[in-house]
Each structure stands twice: as structure tokens, then as C-alpha cells.
Amino acid sequence: MHAFGRLAAATVSAAVLFGGLVAIAPAASALPAACAKDDTFPIPLKETTTASVNLRKNPGTGSASLGLLAKGTKFSGRCLAAKGGTNWTYGKVLSGANKGRWGWVMWEYLRD
């Protein structure tokens, strides 16, 4: 019985851990098509904006702004895309007025 109890505990622990990982990891299909397949981050990057910057609907300065992120806004980057010679990061805003919104931020305005 002792061995069975250990096996059951290990199975439950693994299920909880796996379920937790599934809950935090974005589904591959949830990322926009502009995300380069080889530039998707296995773990979301925790970044901060270095200046006030637009959160964009799509990568590129010609894309509609979804809101302005103030300097110091926390951002969770999920993937990269290149547009017009500039790298863009797609992710979720973690703080500030646009908290919870998803969009694109120019890579040069983010730091780890």
C-alpha cells in the first residue's frame, strides 16, 4: 500500500504541475500569424518599457495604436516579428492603463 500511495501522490502532483503549465503557456494557435515560427518564446519574457510607446494591433508603425504604454509599463513578450527592418514583440500588458491588453511593441523599447 505504501508504494501505491507514493504512486498516487506522484500522479496527482504531475497532473497538477502539468495542468498549471498548460494554464500559463500560450497555445500555439493563440499567437498571431505574424509571429515567426522560430521566434516564439518557450517561456514568456518579463519586460519593461524604456519609454512611452504605442501598443500596436499589428507589427509596424503604420498599424493602429491600441493605446499608449507609459515608461516602466510591465509587458510579457511571447514572440518576435520583423517588419520594415524593425523587430516587434507580441505580448500582454501586465501593468498600467492598458493592463490585460494584447498587442505589438517595438523591440528596442523593451528591456528585461
N, C-alpha and C positions, 0 to 999 in steps of 0.2 A: 504494500500500500504506500509505503514511503516513496518509492520510486515513481509510482503513479501520480502521487501528489506533486512531486517535482516536475514531472512531465506536464501536468495540467497547468501548473503555475507558469512554466516556461511558455506554453502555448498561449495562455491568456496575455502574458507580458508581450509576447511577439505580436499578437493581434492588436493590442493597444498601441504599441510602438508603430506598427505598420499603418494603422488607421490614422495616427497622429501625423505621420509623414505624408500620407495621402492628402490629409486636410490642409497642410501648409504648401505642398508643392503644387504649382500651377499645372493644369492639364495641358499637354502639348497643343491640343486643339483650341485652347483658350487664348493662345497667343496670336496676335495678328499676322497675316500673311507676310508683312514687310520684315518680320523677324528672320534674320538669316539663320538657316538650319544649324550651321556650325557655331553660331554666336548666341545660343540660348544658354543662360546660366543655370547650372545644376542646382545651385542654391541662390536665392535672391540676394542681390548686393544691397547692403545698407549704406546709403549715400546721403550727402547733404549738399544743397545748392550753394554755390560760392558767390552768387549774385542774384538779383531779381531776374527771373527768366520765365518765358511763356511755357505753359504745358500745352502741347500741340495734339491735334486729332490724329495726324499722320506725321512721319518724319519729314522735315523740310520747313524752311521759314515761310514758304507760301501757304502752308496748311493753316486751317482755322485754329485760333487760340481757344483753349478750354478754360483758361484762367491764368492768372499771374501767380507764380510761386515766389515768395519773398526770400531774400538771402537767409540761409540757415534752415530752410524747409527740409524735413526728412523725406527721403524718397527710396523706394525699394525697386531697384532695377532688375528686370527679368531677361532682357535680350538687347542685342545691338542691331542697328541697320545703318547702312551708308547711303546718304542722299546728297548729291551735289558736292562731293568731296568732303562732307562733314559726317561725323559719326553721331548717331542718335541712340538714346537708351529708352526703351519702353518699360513702364512700370507703374507702380501705385504710389500716390502721395500719402505719406504717413502722418503729416502734421500740417497745421496752418488752416487757412480758409478753404482750401481745396482738398482737405483730408478725405481719403476714400476714393478719389477720382483716379482714373487710369489714363495714361497718355504718354507722349513722347517729350523728352527733354534733350537738348543739345549736350552731348557727352562732355564737352570742355567746361561746362558749368556745374559739373558734379565732382565731388571728391569722396573718398572712402572715410 
